[in-house]
Amino acid sequence: MKNKFIVLAVLAIMCFSLVFAVACGDNYTQLKAKDENLGNYEGLEVAEGLSAYDLVMEAYQNWCNDENYVRDEYFSFSAGVFASRNTHLIRKVKGEEIYSQEIIYGTGLDSGSCTKKYYFDGSNAYFTNVAGSKHIKYDKDNNVLTTTDWGTFAPFTGDVQEENRVMTEHMTTYDLSSREYLADEHDDTVYVDEGVYYCTLTIDCSEETMKTVHRAALDEFLANTGAKEEGFTCQNTTIDFAIEKIDGKMKLVIWKRNEAYSGKHASISVTVNCKQTCLSYFTYGNADITSEDLAGLKK
């Protein structure tokens, strides 16, 4: 019934307006990093001799190789009156063990609300997935998602090796394997403040590049939004980083991906402007997979 109401509202907008572009509105949750320097470099000292791209690649590789960390991630998406999504993910890696939990809360045409968990004990994998939003509460003022139902663990039937790879190596669908895939306006400067290094990668999201180099990212956009490929445009994406030297290695501490794009929905002939942000925090050496995390697991 809720989806029908939104569709009727969209039709009403189309009837009373000659311009069918709907901007991201009140459904968008602004995700602000705890570190005010992230993406804001005015007044910061330049770290001479460092390349933003090289530093990020070094920190990324160190993250892939790390065996004890917690990733705390927030995501916000809005397509104006059409749909919104907010998620909270916590992922823990401790030795060979991998634990992940996520709450996804969608509104409007976003029907992906669910809670899910994944656990790999070093040999076998288990998962839970509870669809729907009745058991999810979202406190927008404080950006807090909670649930009363995580479901019951069952054996994971997918490709465990690939799932583990995605859990521990996948940072973004954009292809960052070459600095040539960065935008012309990319600034390769690295800044430093009290031992924390800051920089931004600006990714080339031109139509040609999205259809070739970043084809996987484009396919993901289209699949998640229901948009048509024809007429889809994306502003150059930026990813802001905070990196610290921890235990002698450069490691990711915060990263924030900022995206804005537009396209026509496959079932509604109207241009929708979308915005989304993903904000991750990383802490190292303190991963603890608890009995509460694994409640209901029977091997």
Beta strands, then each sheet from edge to edge (+ up, - down):
strand 1: 45-46
strand 2: 68-78
strand 3: 83-94
strand 4: 97-108
strand 5: 114-120
strand 6: 125-131
strand 7: 136-139
strand 8: 144-147
strand 9: 154-155
strand 10: 191-193
strand 11: 196-203
strand 12: 233-234
strand 13: 237-246
strand 14: 249-264
strand 15: 271-284
sheet 1: 1+ 10- 11+ 13- 14+ 12-
sheet 2: 1+ 10- 11+ 13- 14+ 15- 2+ 3- 4+ 5- 6+ 9-
sheet 3: 7+ 8-
end
